[in-house]
Amino acid sequence: MPADEPRGTDESGWEVLEASADALRGAMRLFPTGVTVVTSGQEERAEGMTANAVISVSLDPLLVLVSVHKEARLNPRIREEGYFAANILAADQEGLSRLFASPERSSGLPAIHSLGGGYGSTGAPLAAGALAVIECQLEEVYPGGDHDLFVGRVVVVRMGDTRKDPLIYHEGGYTTPRPVERPGEAGAFVDSVRGFDVRLQRLRDRKRR
Ligand SMILES: Cc1cc2nc3c(=O)[nH]c(=O)nc-3n(C[C@H](O)[C@H](O)[C@H](O)COP(=O)(O)O)c2cc1C
């Protein structure tokens, strides 16, 4: 049986798949994320790459992690420069995301031109029009299979026009968030034992305080 063939449906209704790259990709397609362009280096050495494997790791100390493929041009650049910036893209920046996810894109000055925001305090290139930029000094690099995990200490946070919607990556395409139904309409977290909506209960508790 090929690794990505379904094993069949179990008694609880799950379609159980052998672990494989396709199965993992298929599950992660269902996990919407924001989109960043991670940058490092200046002038001819400038590099940027679209990345959604970006997480806030710790608040004390302030640490952010970016997972970068071992073969990506950005990988050696962050190691050499010792800093990076995660530019959090707005809904109107899909073009920038597509550009910096393209293997044919230019590095160096054309990349700086496309990003259009000059340099940050760390020296990392900034994307004009980004919702926010998190600038980091490189703290540690951990191996992560075919990727490397770059952990940075946050040194500067820049806030842009936060009224704009974020760019979202979901099911292999780009979208923007839809407003969530109000708790009163949604019945979102029904506790299967007690049979009440946990979120509504919490709201009521809060009002009582
Ligand atoms: C929405 C999106 C998110 C991505 N996230 C990552 C990521 O977190 N890490 C990574 O290494 N590549 C990621 N990629 C793929 C790279 O952007 C792409 O492969 C890029 O061309 C790699 O750089 P290179 O051309 O220098 O190899 C992502 C692509 C897209 C479209």
The ligand as an ORCA input file, in Angstrom:
! r2SCAN-3c Opt
* xyz 0 1
  C       2.556     30.908      2.234
  C       3.948     30.305      2.155
  C       4.634     30.024      3.312
  C       5.925     29.492      3.274
  N       6.576     29.252      4.442
  C       7.840     28.787      4.420
  C       8.552     28.610      5.639
  O       8.050     28.872      6.723
  N       9.831     28.154      5.568
  C      10.439     27.867      4.372
  O      11.602     27.452      4.368
  N       9.777     28.036      3.184
  C       8.506     28.496      3.195
  N       7.833     28.702      2.024
  C       8.492     28.382      0.743
  C       9.512     29.442      0.334
  O       8.982     30.761      0.399
  C       9.987     29.186     -1.120
  O      10.255     27.821     -1.304
  C      11.222     30.013     -1.457
  O      11.408     29.988     -2.859
  C      12.479     29.444     -0.771
  O      13.605     30.253     -1.032
  P      14.711     29.906     -2.158
  O      14.043     30.249     -3.483
  O      15.859     30.786     -1.847
  O      15.007     28.444     -2.035
  C       6.537     29.229      2.032
  C       5.836     29.511      0.844
  C       4.550     30.042      0.904
  C       3.810     30.342     -0.374
*
